[in-house]
Amino acid sequence: MAVTSDTSPRGAPARGAADSRARREAGLSGVRRFLTLREGSIVVVTVIAIIYFATSNSRFFTGTNFKTLLPYFAPYAIMAAGQVFVMITGEIDLSIGAMYLFCPFIWEKFHGLGTIPGMILAILVCCLIGAFNGFAVAVVGISSFVTTLGVLFAIDGLTLVISHSTPINTPGVTVLGNSTFERIFGGGTYSELIWAIGIVIILQLLLSFTRWGIYTVSVGGNRLGASEAGIRTRLVLIRNFVMCAGLAAFVGVLEAVRTTTATPDPSGSNDILFQVISAAVIGGTLLQGGSGTVVGALIGALFLGILHDGLIINSVNANYLDLYLGIAILIAMAINTYVSRVRTGSGRG
């Protein structure tokens, strides 16, 4: 007897329900895949923060406030991008706040050679200090925490000595935005944002698709195994410390041009250090090394900037500002930790 398929209208609702269920499951699967990305959870938390501040204060979602927000996250994003490379190797650089503070004063000493040559030499001096950090960690074997903490205090002290604890005018900057140099290097409204996005894109590509990045992850995951595989682990460590110091010094230049002055204030620069490390960790970089993302550090810096700006707009008492920032950071990290466990359980490394 011939068997015919059921084409009656009675089978259509069942097939429709099955198709609808399949679409829902596919949608949920896509959401789960997004949330298990390293950057997924912090993106969600950042969007929630934006929605909260936008609904609680009409001034938050304005062009004027966006310009106000930029200095709260763009410089941190650049410095965090360099810190990510160091942290992926299982190390940390606590001296970046000192590099940020130190560079404009060295630039002022070299200004007689010309604005741009002086700036380049100042950044190179900070890169040499970064090379010292890397040498002490990779070759001598001193803990990166101890090494960079000592350099932090030494460079902060040296800055106070050479500046005589006196603020200086930024070399070559007379009227903000008066020259092409100033508009490019921090004086333009969106200058730091453009630098931040460009540097983050380049370093994320470097981390994901080049030997430098692959070796960095390998060293952080298993330093002995990487060495036995032929990777020059010491070189990887040293150049990551150099890059981290160089980017911190570059941000010091951008901020000095933006504000037209530089103030020898170690407490302020050390606060920046903790903001940068927070941005990197919130963005998905592991403190124990072996995993990290530069894009995540950018989003982490944006999250911190939105928090800071939003709390100020909402007229939060200054005494409570750090308290709320700390609580928000803990919540963001708790979400990141949970998502990391889900990712590990689902096989997404």
N, C-alpha and C positions, 0 to 999 in steps of 0.2 A: 504494500500500500504506500502511495506517495505521501511524503511528509512536506507540509507547507509551513512557511514561517508565519508567525502571528503578526498580521498587519492591521489588526482591528484597532479601533480607537481606544479599546480598553488597555492596550499595552503602552500607549503614548504617555499617559501620566507617570507611569513607572519609570520609563526611559527619561522623561523630563526631570523627575526627582533625582535620578541617578546622576544625570549631567550636572544638575545644580549642586549636588553634594560634592561631585568631583571638582567643580570650580571653586567651591568654598575651601576644600582641602588643599587645592593648589595655591589659593590665596594665602591660607594659613602657613603653608610650607614656605612660601616666599617671605612672609613676615619673619618666620623662625630663622630662615637663612640670613636675612638682613640683620636681625638682632644678634646672631652669633658671629658676625663680623667683628673684628677688634674695635672698629670705630662705631659699630652699630648702637651700642648702649649710650655712649656719650652724645651721639647725634640726637637720640630720643630725649635725653635729659636736657640738652641745650635747647631743643625745640620747645620743651615744656617750660623752661625758664623764659624764653622769648614770649610765649603765649601769656604766661603769668604777668610779666612786667608790662606787656602791651595792653592787657585788659585792666590792670590796676592803675595805669597812668597813661593818659593820652599823649604825653610828651615823649614817651619812649620810642614810638615808631615814627620818628621824624628825621628828616635829612640833617637837621642841626645836631640832634642827639647822636646820629651815626658818626658824624665827624668827631664828636666828643668821645665816642667809644673807641675810636681807632687807637689812640695811644695806650689804652688799657689792655689791648691784646696783641697788636701787630709786633711790637718789639719782643714781647714774651714768646711769640710764635717762632721768631727767627732764632732766638737763643735756645728754645726748647728743641728745635730741629737738630742743632748740634749736640745737645745733651742726650738726645735719643740714641745717637750713634755710640756714645760712651756707655750709656746704660745698657744697651743691648749686649755689650761685651761683659757685662756683670760688674762694671765699675761705675764711679760717679765723680763728677767734677764740681766741687764746692767753690772753686775759685772764680767762676764765671762772673759773679757779682763784682769781684775786685777788678777783673779785666774791663768790664763795662765802665767802672768808675775811673780806672787808670788811664785808659786810652786817650780821652780828650786832653788830659794834662801833658802826656807825652807828645801828642799832636801839636800842642801849643809850643813846646820846646823845639820841635822840628819845623815850625812854621816859616822860619827864615829861608828854608829850601823851596818854598812854594806851598800853596794850599794842598794840592792833590799829592805831590811827592811826600809832604809831611804827613798827610793822612795815611798813605800807604806804608811809610816807615813805622808809624805808630802801631798800625795793625800788625805788621811783621814782628815788632818787639813783643807784642802779646802772644803771637804765634810761637815765638821762641820760648816764652814762659810755658805755653801749652806743651811744647816739645819736652821741656824739663819735667813737667808733670808725667808725661807718658814714659820718659826714660826712668824716672824714679819708680814708677809702678811696674813697668814691663821688664826692665833690666835689673834694677836694684832689688825689687821685690817688696817695696813698701806699700802698705795698703793705700788705695786711692783716697779713701776717706781721710786718712791721716795726712797724706801728701798734700792734697788740695786744700785741706783745712789750714795747714801751715802756710801754704802759698797765699791763701785768702787773707790771713792776718798780715803777712809780710807785705803784700802789695797794697792793702789798705793803708798800712803804716807808711809805706813809701810814697803813696799819693799825698798823704797829709804833709810829709816832709817837703816834697818838691813843690807843693802848692802853698806852703806856709799856712795851711788851713784857710785859704782865701779863695773865693769863687773867681772864675776867669770868664772873659767873653770868648765865645767860640771863635777860633782862628778863621779869619777871612770872611766872617759873617757880620755885615754891618746892619742891613735892613732885611728882615726875613723875607725870603723869596725874591730878593733883588737880582739874583743871578741864576743862570742855568744850573750851576753847581748846587746852589742851595735848594732849588726846586727838586733836583734829583735826589740829593742826599739828606732827606728829612724835612726840608722846608716846605715842600709842596703838600697840599692837603691830603692827597692819597699816596704820597711817596712811600711811606713805611708799609702801607697795605700792599702796594705793588711789589716792593722788595720781599715782603713776607710770603706772598703767594708764589712769586717766582722761585725763591729759595726752597720753599717746601716742595714744589713740584720737582725741581731738579734733584733734591736730596731723596725724595721718595723713589724716583726713577733709579737713582744711584743705588739705593738700598735694595730695590726689588730686582734689578736687571743687570747689575754689574758685578764683577768679581769682588770689588771693594765691599759692596753690600752683602754678598753671599758669604764672604770670608768673615765679615763682622758678626753675622748671625751664627756662623759655625764656631767662632771663638767663644761667643757667649754661651752657646749650647754645650760645648765640650772642648775646653781649651787644650787638654792633653791630646784628645783625638784629632783636633784640628792640626796640632803641631806634628803629630805622627803622619798625617795625610799630606804634609808638605807645605802647609800654610805658614807663612812667616808671622806668627802671632804677635811678636813684639812690634813689628812694623805696623800691623793693623791697629794695635793699641795706641802707639805713638801718634799716628796720623789722625786718629779719631780725637785724641786730646788736642792736637794742633787745630783741627777744624773747629772744635767746640770753643776754644779760646779765641780764635779768629772771628767767629760769628758774634761772640759776646763783645769783642772790641769794636766790631763794625756797628753793632747796635748802640754802643756808647757814642760813636760818631754821629749816627742818625739822630739820637736824642739830643746831643749837644747842639746840632744844627737846628733842630726843631724848636728848642727852647732858647737858643742863641747864647746860653751860658752853661757852664759846668760847675757844679758845687761838690767839694770834697766831703761827701757825707756817707761814710761806710754803712750806717744803719739803713739808709735808703737803698743802697746797692744790695745789701744782704737780704732785704725784703724782696727785691726782684729775684734773687737767687731762689728763694723758696717758692715764689710764684711760678718760676720756670720749671722747677722740678715737679711741682704739683700738676702743671699743664701736661708734662710728659707722661706722668703716671696715670692721671685721669684719662689721658688719650689712649691708654692701652699698652704702654711700655712697661715691661716687668722689671722690678728692682733687682731680681736675681739674675737677670740677663737672659739672652737667648730668643727674645721676641720683642718686637716694638714696631711702631708705625709713625712716620713723620706727619702724615695727614692727621692722624689722631692727635698728635701734639698741637697742631694748629687748631683743631676743634676744641681741645682741652683749654687752650689759651683763650679762645673765643668764649667758652663757657664761663671762665673766671672773669673775663672782661665784662660780660653781660651781667653777671652777679654784682660786680663792683659798681658798675654804672647804674644798674637798676635799683640797687639799695640806696645809692646817693639820690637818685631822682625821687624815690619814695620818702626822702627825708629821714632815713634811719639814723638814729643817734650814733655819732661816731664811736661811742663807747661799746656799742653793740655790733659794729660793722665786722670786726674780725671774728666775733662769736658766730654770726650768721654765715660768714664765709667758711669757717671751719666746719660747721654742721653740714653745709651744702656739699663740701668736699667729701666728707665722710659718707654722706648718702650716695653721692656719685660713685665713690670707690666701692661701696657695698654692692651697688648694681653691677659695676664692672666685674667684681669678683664672682657674683652669681652667674653672669653671662659667660665668664671665662670657664666656669665649671661645666656649664651646658655645652659650650663649644668643645671642650675636651671630651665630654661624654659622647658627643655626636661625631667625634672624629675629625673636627675641623681644627687644624693646628694653628 
